[in-house]
Amino acid sequence: METIKENLDEIRQRIQAVCDKQGRDPGEVTLIAVTKTIDEDVVNQSLAFGITDIGENKVQEIERKYPNIRDGINWHLIGHLQRNKVKYIIDKVAMIHSVDSVRLAEEIDRRAEGVGRVMPVLLQLNVAREETKFGLDMAELYALLEDIAKLKHLKVRGLMTMAPFAEDPEEVRWVFRKMKEIFEAVKLKNFENISMQYLSMGMTNDYEVALEEGANMLRIGTGIYGARDYSK
Ligand SMILES: *Cc1c(COP(=O)(O)O)cnc(C)c1O
């Protein structure tokens, strides 16, 4: 537990340092602690260190953990979402980061209406065009923005990406820079029902570079909780 606290302290100091350099307010940066594969006990204890937002990438894991994590925490679905699973998380998560099709958006809209809420979502882009990753390309993004504008129970609040893994995060700086450009371009277009507020990018290995390039939501797992054990 002590290690988790130290890790968090260090990450927060680094966020502060980048913000200081850029004249930004660290208060406008949301740190999402990625808790996938981490036991509920550990997650709950770590919440004492000021974590307000947690990220999970699997619907099943959210369903399993949800009743055991204390109230008042914002859950983020950061992984790929299948349409037939939207119903299981619609009343649980504060935000869905991985919208990448009209059909998924429509299902989220329909289920959100069913539980009487408006779901904040991010559109996931794959600017590095990696075949192994989900996400939209630019043409798809603009088509989706047009189609989504009419949905009443889902609101686009920004964009998300996962950069390719690189030993040296400088190699993926261009990905974050490109994302920021797209983010600003979409903002200027003033689409109906779209408010470009959040730019979710940056993980353990590259969050400082992502932050320097304009991220305001960081998703950090290993850097907080240590290496994941997928065998459990
Ligand atoms: C696992 C995961 C993260 C966190 O990765 P770390 O390298 O452990 O910080 C961030 N975003 C997504 C979408 C993930 O699946």
Ligand as a Chemical Component Dictionary entry (heavy atoms), coordinates in Angstrom:
data_LIG
# 
_chem_comp.id                   LIG 
_chem_comp.type                 NON-POLYMER 
_chem_comp.pdbx_formal_charge   0 
_chem_comp.three_letter_code    LIG 
# 
loop_
_chem_comp_atom.comp_id 
_chem_comp_atom.atom_id 
_chem_comp_atom.alt_atom_id 
_chem_comp_atom.type_symbol 
_chem_comp_atom.charge 
_chem_comp_atom.model_Cartn_x 
_chem_comp_atom.model_Cartn_y 
_chem_comp_atom.model_Cartn_z 
_chem_comp_atom.pdbx_ordinal 
LIG C1 C1 C 0 -4.622 -0.931 -19.368 1  
LIG C2 C2 C 0 -5.000 0.353  -20.004 2  
LIG C3 C3 C 0 -4.408 1.565  -19.601 3  
LIG C4 C4 C 0 -3.333 1.653  -18.534 4  
LIG O1 O1 O 0 -2.147 1.090  -18.969 5  
LIG P1 P1 P 0 -0.786 1.198  -18.090 6  
LIG O2 O2 O 0 0.282  1.030  -19.071 7  
LIG O3 O3 O 0 -0.857 0.087  -17.094 8  
LIG O4 O4 O 0 -0.799 2.514  -17.439 9  
LIG C5 C5 C 0 -4.835 2.730  -20.206 10 
LIG N1 N1 N 0 -5.787 2.719  -21.174 11 
LIG C6 C6 C 0 -6.362 1.591  -21.583 12 
LIG C7 C7 C 0 -7.396 1.661  -22.651 13 
LIG C8 C8 C 0 -6.003 0.368  -21.023 14 
LIG O5 O5 O 0 -6.599 -0.760 -21.438 15 
# 
loop_
_chem_comp_bond.comp_id 
_chem_comp_bond.atom_id_1 
_chem_comp_bond.atom_id_2 
_chem_comp_bond.value_order 
_chem_comp_bond.pdbx_ordinal 
LIG C1 C2 SING 1  
LIG C2 C3 SING 2  
LIG C2 C8 DOUB 3  
LIG C3 C4 SING 4  
LIG C3 C5 DOUB 5  
LIG C4 O1 SING 6  
LIG O1 P1 SING 7  
LIG P1 O2 DOUB 8  
LIG P1 O3 SING 9  
LIG P1 O4 SING 10 
LIG C5 N1 SING 11 
LIG N1 C6 DOUB 12 
LIG C6 C7 SING 13 
LIG C6 C8 SING 14 
LIG C8 O5 SING 15 
# 
